[in-house]
Structures are given as structure tokens and as C-alpha cells.
Amino acid sequence: MSSVLNISAYRFVALSDCGRLRESIHTRASSLGLRGTVLLAEEGINLFLAGGTQAVRDFMQWLRADERFADLMPKESFSATVPFRRLKVKIKREIIRMNHPTIRPQLGRAPAVDAPTLARWLDAGHDDEGRPVVTLDTRNAFEVDHGTFDGAIDWRLAKFSDFCAALQTHRDALAGKTVVSFCTGGIRCEKAALYLREAGLDHVYQLDGGILKYFELVGERHYRGGCFVFDEREVLAPDLQPLRT
């Protein structure tokens, strides 16, 4: 029976009190018996937590009482056991490392496309203006090897901070197309979409909620394999259950 609720969520928002937040988040999550990882930085929050369903929902209700996190909408999945060994709350320079200081999503997002719209575009082979659509995988190569969208562009990144240099090599291949950047839950493709726009590409979107939200709303359509996740489940199938190999 899958009785453990797993959530992943992030938000780019200016945070000036990471030390205080670290203590309060750790105290509340620990008191509710949750395990997982929460990352904090001046640019925002990124969290992966698991525990009893009511405990997780109580934590999110508490967290959303802070107006900076009021709109935080986690992706959810269920498992039979908690896929984390302990609870960690850390302060980082970036909640997802890109090493490109001009990319500041907390000041404004890139345009996003939701999962049903992307699926419709992929059905047609073009966007609503008739422009060819390509999907750009912003994850590391070993993650891509577990599954990705049919025909997705894969630059075989060793780490996300390699993305900017890879774009300079491959930029011309994206010209004239609608580019949809995607990743596991949305955080990497949000920064990637902003950088693509900074580089002069006009028709760029991020996949809202990433692969996990796509699985939740669309399922396996246009996707092959599973989605690597950074916990003990390792790879999720399109039904959001651990992929059995």
C-alpha cells in the first residue's frame, strides 16, 4: 500500500533570512516526522520531502502561511516507504547551481507552457502559430538515459552549470523554432529558459512543473522511459510509481 506522500516544490523568491528559515523549517518538519532535503538560498527555496499524508499537508499549510511561499504548489506522488534516510535543511549559494549571476528568476519568470498544451503541440508537430516545436532536455546525461521526450535535444550535460557553454555551441540549431526547455520538476528549465532568452532566442518556454507535472496531467504520451529522481525510488514511471526494471 502506498501510504507515504512525496512532494517536490520550488519557488524563486528573494530570501534575506535563510538562517532563521533553516531553523524554523527544520524544527517544523522534524516535529512532523518528515524526511528529505530542503535547500535555501537568497534566490529561493527547493524542497523534496516525504512522510505521512497528513503530516506533509500540515507542513505545507504551515509553510504557505509565509506570504513568500503562499503560491507554492508541490508535485505529489505516493510510495510504500519513505525514500529518504534523514532530514536535511541546507543553505546554498543557489538552489540550483548555474554560475550565471545575471539569471535571476526571482525577479521574473520566463514564459511557461503547461503539460496539456505541450502534448497538443507535439501531437501537431508545431505550436499554435505553426512554428516547429523542439523540446530541450536540461538535465544531466545520466538522467536523460533513464527516459526523455521523443526526439528531445540532449546536449549530454555532465552538470547543469555546463548548460550556458553548451548553448553557445548549439544555438544556431534552435533558431526559428519554438523551444520548450524541460527538467524533472521545473527548477532547471526555468533558469535555462531565461538564459535562452538572454542569448537572443525569441520563442522559448519552460515546461511548467517539469516532467513530474507532465506525468501527472498527461501520462506517457510523447515520452519514453521514466524520470530519474534524487531519492531511493531512483526512477518513476509515467504513473508516478517506481519504475521496475
Secondary structure, 3 states (H helix, E strand, C coil): CCCEEEEEEEEECCCCCHHHHHHHHHHHHHHCCCEEEEEEECCEEEEEEEEEHHHHHHHHHHHHCCHHHCCCCCEEEEECCCCCCCEEEEECCCCCCCCCCCCCHHHCCCCEECHHHHHHHHHHCECCCCCEEEEEECCEHHHHCCEEECCCEECCECCHHHHHHHHHHHHHHHCCCEEEEECCCCHHHHHHHHHHHHCCCCCEEEECCHHHHHHHHCCCCCEEECEECCCCCCEECCCCCECCC
